[in-house]
Amino acid sequence: MVKLKSVKESNAALKSTVSCQVALFIGATSGIAGHTLAEYARYSERPKIYIVGRNDARLSTIIRDLEGINPGGSYVPIKSEISLLKNIDAACEELEKKEKSLDLLVMCPGYLKLSRVENADGLEETFSLRYYGRMRFIQNLLPLLLSPASSRILNIHGAGHEGRLVEGDLELQRNYSFNQAQVHTATMNTLAMGELASAHPSISFIHAFPGILVTGATKKFAEDWSLPLQLLFHWIVVPIATLVTPGLREVGQRQLFHATSARYPPAQVSAGVALPPCVDVAQGWDQIQGSGCYLLNYDGETTGDQKLLQEYRKKEMGKKVWAHTQEVFERVIKVSASK
């Protein structure tokens, strides 16, 4: 476990390490990524931060808060409902008109829901937010991410919770369940990011699990339950979980460490805030130190079922997942263009 003291020291050194970075935060209007955004603004020197959100009032509040944290930064809202791929494309185009490079991409959109609900793209909505939408952002923004000498992608989701895929139904059109969707989105994020990292060694790809936390999304999840289960959740589970899990401030600090520390460099270059004492460069998802793609537990240590991941690496499952992803994109964009 990377000690919280080391995390805080590393974060505090960010201002003296880099300045004027350009960052994009997605799914950061509250919760885990919201606290990560606040910590990034707090410790950055003259950052330019773009924040994607769907609510004007909420975006305005966040920007006022960030200006109070760091008046030297520049904070730009991008209004978008990112459950649909065409809206993601429009948000990316808006950023591309204003910037020629991107140093950091942080993604944590999504919510929990027991039942399958398709959006206008014909995709299960939570699946789209937790996988397809994130990959669309990465694909669209690769030119900007490749412009600096090094850049970093922090994808906050389910590292370490990978499992066996239904290979004939990656999209889970026929085999959907809440648990299977969790497994598929975690595993497909990992495999796709591993595939992309091998092709783009100047970018550090980080898939992180933030821990089991009580957030707005967690509480919303219980809305589908019966009244007795809702009462049990809100009056017993939530108070206990709040006592035994790390606070959101600490989680935000740790995610900032993941996003900026030299512990998690791209494969091609050494980059990031200098390592604290007794902290080494992490092993990548392929068990090679500093290989450019990292699966991180909430405490900054590497995670993942290496037996399963090794099997999938040998089968080149990452290539299959990425090819499937491209097929889904082509299908959705074609249908969207015809409407």
C-alpha positions in Angstrom: 0.0 0.0 0.0 1.3 3.5 -0.9 1.1 5.4 2.3 -1.2 8.4 2.4 1.7 10.5 3.6 3.6 9.6 0.5 0.6 10.4 -1.6 0.2 13.9 -0.1 3.9 14.7 -0.4 3.8 13.7 -4.1 0.7 15.7 -4.8 2.2 18.8 -3.1 5.2 18.6 -5.4 3.1 18.7 -8.5 3.2 22.5 -8.8 7.0 22.5 -8.8 7.1 19.7 -11.4 4.8 20.8 -14.2 2.8 23.9 -15.1 0.1 25.0 -17.6 -1.1 21.4 -18.1 -4.3 20.9 -20.1 -6.7 18.3 -18.6 -10.2 17.0 -19.4 -12.4 15.6 -16.7 -15.5 13.4 -17.5 -18.0 12.3 -14.9 -16.5 14.7 -12.4 -19.5 16.9 -11.4 -19.6 15.0 -8.1 -18.3 12.0 -6.2 -14.9 10.3 -6.8 -13.9 12.2 -10.0 -15.3 15.4 -8.5 -12.9 15.1 -5.6 -10.0 14.2 -7.9 -10.8 17.3 -10.0 -10.6 19.5 -6.8 -7.3 18.0 -5.8 -5.9 18.4 -9.3 -6.9 22.1 -9.2 -5.5 22.5 -5.7 -2.0 21.3 -6.5 -1.5 22.3 -10.1 0.3 25.4 -11.4 -1.9 27.4 -13.8 -3.9 24.4 -15.1 -6.4 24.6 -17.9 -9.2 22.2 -17.0 -12.1 21.3 -19.2 -15.1 19.7 -17.3 -17.8 17.8 -19.2 -21.2 17.8 -17.7 -24.9 18.0 -18.6 -26.2 20.5 -16.2 -25.3 24.2 -16.6 -26.0 25.2 -13.0 -23.9 22.3 -11.7 -21.0 23.2 -14.0 -21.2 26.9 -12.9 -21.0 25.8 -9.3 -18.0 23.6 -9.8 -16.2 26.3 -11.7 -16.8 28.8 -8.9 -15.5 26.2 -6.4 -12.4 25.6 -8.5 -11.7 29.3 -8.9 -11.8 29.5 -5.1 -9.4 26.6 -4.7 -6.9 27.9 -7.3 -7.6 31.4 -8.8 -4.6 30.9 -11.2 -6.3 28.2 -13.1 -8.6 28.3 -16.1 -11.8 26.2 -16.0 -13.9 25.6 -19.0 -17.3 23.8 -19.1 -18.3 21.5 -22.0 -22.0 20.8 -21.8 -22.9 17.3 -23.0 -25.1 14.3 -22.3 -22.4 11.7 -22.9 -24.6 8.6 -22.8 -24.8 8.9 -26.6 -21.8 8.5 -28.9 -22.7 11.5 -31.2 -22.7 13.8 -28.1 -19.2 12.5 -27.2 -18.0 13.2 -30.7 -19.4 16.8 -30.4 -17.7 17.3 -27.0 -14.4 16.1 -28.4 -14.8 18.4 -31.4 -15.4 21.3 -29.1 -12.2 20.6 -27.3 -10.2 20.0 -30.5 -11.2 23.5 -31.7 -9.6 25.0 -28.6 -6.6 22.8 -27.9 -3.7 21.2 -29.8 -2.6 18.9 -27.0 -4.0 17.2 -23.9 -1.8 16.2 -20.9 -4.4 14.4 -18.8 -7.7 12.6 -19.4 -9.7 11.5 -16.3 -12.9 9.5 -16.8 -15.4 8.3 -14.2 -18.9 8.5 -15.8 -21.6 6.0 -15.0 -24.2 4.8 -12.5 -25.5 1.5 -11.2 -28.8 -0.1 -12.3 -30.1 -3.7 -11.9 -32.1 -3.9 -15.0 -31.1 -3.5 -18.7 -32.1 -0.1 -20.2 -31.2 0.7 -23.7 -30.4 4.2 -24.8 -31.1 5.8 -28.2 -27.8 4.3 -29.5 -29.3 0.8 -28.9 -26.6 0.2 -26.2 -27.3 -0.7 -22.6 -26.9 2.7 -21.0 -24.7 1.9 -18.0 -22.5 -0.3 -20.2 -22.1 2.5 -22.7 -21.1 5.0 -19.9 -18.7 2.6 -18.3 -17.1 1.2 -21.5 -18.1 2.3 -25.0 -18.3 6.0 -24.2 -14.9 6.0 -22.4 -13.3 4.2 -25.3 -14.9 6.7 -27.7 -13.3 9.6 -25.8 -9.9 7.9 -25.9 -10.1 7.1 -29.6 -11.2 10.7 -30.5 -8.6 12.4 -28.3 -5.6 10.3 -29.2 -4.2 13.0 -31.5 -4.3 15.5 -28.7 -2.9 13.0 -26.2 0.0 12.1 -28.5 1.0 15.7 -29.0 2.9 16.2 -25.7 6.1 14.2 -24.9 4.0 12.2 -22.5 0.4 12.1 -21.3 -1.8 10.1 -19.1 -5.3 8.6 -19.1 -6.9 7.8 -15.7 -9.9 5.5 -16.2 -11.6 5.1 -12.8 -13.8 2.0 -12.8 -13.2 -1.7 -11.9 -9.5 -2.7 -12.1 -9.0 -6.0 -10.3 -12.6 -7.1 -10.9 -12.0 -8.6 -14.3 -13.6 -12.0 -15.0 -14.3 -14.4 -17.8 -16.1 -12.8 -20.8 -19.0 -14.2 -22.8 -16.9 -14.0 -25.9 -19.8 -14.5 -28.3 -21.8 -11.7 -26.7 -19.4 -9.0 -25.6 -22.2 -6.5 -25.7 -24.4 -8.7 -23.5 -27.4 -8.4 -25.7 -28.5 -11.9 -24.8 -26.7 -12.6 -21.5 -27.2 -9.4 -19.6 -27.2 -9.4 -15.8 -26.0 -6.8 -13.3 -23.0 -8.9 -12.2 -22.1 -9.9 -15.8 -22.2 -6.3 -16.9 -19.8 -5.4 -14.0 -17.4 -8.2 -15.2 -17.6 -7.2 -18.9 -17.0 -3.5 -18.4 -14.1 -4.1 -16.0 -12.5 -6.7 -18.3 -13.1 -4.9 -21.5 -11.6 -1.6 -20.1 -8.5 -3.5 -19.1 -8.0 -5.4 -22.3 -8.7 -2.4 -24.5 -6.4 -0.1 -22.5 -3.7 -2.8 -22.6 -4.0 -3.0 -26.4 -3.9 0.8 -26.8 -0.9 1.1 -24.5 1.2 -1.3 -26.7 0.4 0.9 -29.7 1.0 4.3 -28.0 4.0 4.1 -25.6 4.1 7.8 -24.9 0.7 7.6 -23.0 0.3 6.0 -19.6 -3.0 4.1 -19.4 -4.3 3.6 -15.9 -7.4 1.6 -15.0 -8.1 2.2 -11.3 -10.5 0.8 -8.8 -11.4 3.5 -6.2 -12.7 1.2 -3.5 -16.2 0.5 -2.3 -17.6 3.9 -1.5 -20.8 5.6 -0.6 -21.5 8.2 -3.4 -24.5 9.7 -5.0 -24.5 7.0 -7.6 -24.5 4.3 -4.9 -27.5 5.8 -3.2 -29.3 6.2 -6.5 -28.8 2.5 -7.2 -31.0 1.7 -4.3 -34.0 3.5 -5.8 -34.8 0.3 -7.8 -35.2 -1.8 -4.6 -38.3 -2.5 -2.5 -39.0 -0.1 0.4 -37.7 -2.5 3.1 -34.4 -3.0 1.3 -34.1 0.8 0.7 -34.6 1.4 4.4 -32.0 -1.3 5.3 -29.6 0.2 2.8 -29.9 3.9 3.9 -30.1 3.3 7.7 -27.7 0.4 8.2 -25.5 -0.3 5.2 -24.6 3.4 4.4 -23.7 4.4 8.0 -21.5 1.2 8.4 -19.9 1.7 5.0 -19.1 5.3 5.8 -17.2 4.2 8.9 -15.1 1.5 7.3 -14.3 3.0 3.9 -11.9 5.8 3.0 -13.4 9.2 2.7 -13.9 10.8 -0.7 -11.2 13.4 0.0 -8.6 10.6 0.5 -9.9 8.9 -2.6 -9.5 12.1 -4.6 -5.9 12.5 -3.3 -5.0 8.9 -4.2 -6.5 9.3 -7.7 -4.5 12.5 -8.2 -1.4 10.5 -7.2 -2.2 7.9 -9.9 -2.7 10.6 -12.4 0.6 12.4 -11.8 3.2 10.2 -10.0 6.3 8.8 -11.8 5.3 5.5 -10.2 3.0 4.9 -13.3 5.0 6.2 -16.3 4.3 5.6 -20.0 6.4 2.8 -21.5 8.5 5.1 -23.6 9.5 7.9 -21.3 9.9 8.6 -17.6 7.3 11.1 -16.5 5.5 12.4 -13.5 6.3 13.7 -10.0 9.5 12.2 -8.7 9.0 9.0 -6.6 8.7 9.4 -2.8 11.2 7.4 -0.7 10.6 3.6 -0.6 8.2 3.8 -3.6 9.2 2.1 -6.9 7.9 2.2 -10.4 4.8 -0.1 -10.5 4.4 -3.3 -12.5 2.2 -3.0 -15.5 -0.8 -5.2 -16.3 1.6 -7.6 -18.0 3.8 -7.9 -14.9 6.6 -5.8 -16.5 7.8 -2.9 -14.5 6.9 0.5 -16.1 5.2 -1.1 -19.1 2.7 1.8 -19.5 -0.7 0.1 -18.6 -1.5 -0.3 -15.0 -4.3 -1.9 -13.0 -4.5 -0.2 -9.7 -6.4 -1.0 -6.5 -7.6 1.9 -4.3 -4.3 2.0 -2.4 -2.1 2.5 -5.5 -0.9 -1.2 -5.6 -1.3 -3.2 -8.7 -4.1 -5.7 -8.9 -5.8 -8.2 -11.3 -6.2 -11.9 -11.9 -2.9 -12.6 -13.6 -3.8 -16.1 -14.6 -6.9 -15.0 -16.5 -5.2 -11.9 -17.9 -2.2 -14.0 -19.1 -4.7 -16.4 -20.8 -6.4 -13.4 -22.6 -3.0 -11.9 -23.6 -2.0 -15.2 -25.2 -5.3 -15.3 -27.1 -4.9 -11.7 -28.1 -8.3 -11.0 -26.6 -7.4 -7.3 -26.4 -7.4 -7.1 -30.2 -10.7 -8.9 -30.4 -12.3 -6.5 -27.8 -10.9 -3.5 -29.7 -12.2 -4.8 -33.0 -15.6 -5.4 -31.5 -15.6 -1.9 -30.1 -14.9 -0.4 -33.5 -17.8 -2.5 -35.0 -20.1 -1.1 -32.3 -19.0 2.5 -33.0 -19.5 2.0 -36.8 -23.0 0.5 -36.2 -24.1 3.2 -33.8 -22.8 6.1 -35.9 -24.4 4.7 -39.0 -27.8 4.4 -37.3 -27.4 7.8 -35.7 -26.6 9.5 -39.1 -29.7 8.0 -40.7 -32.1 9.5 -38.1 
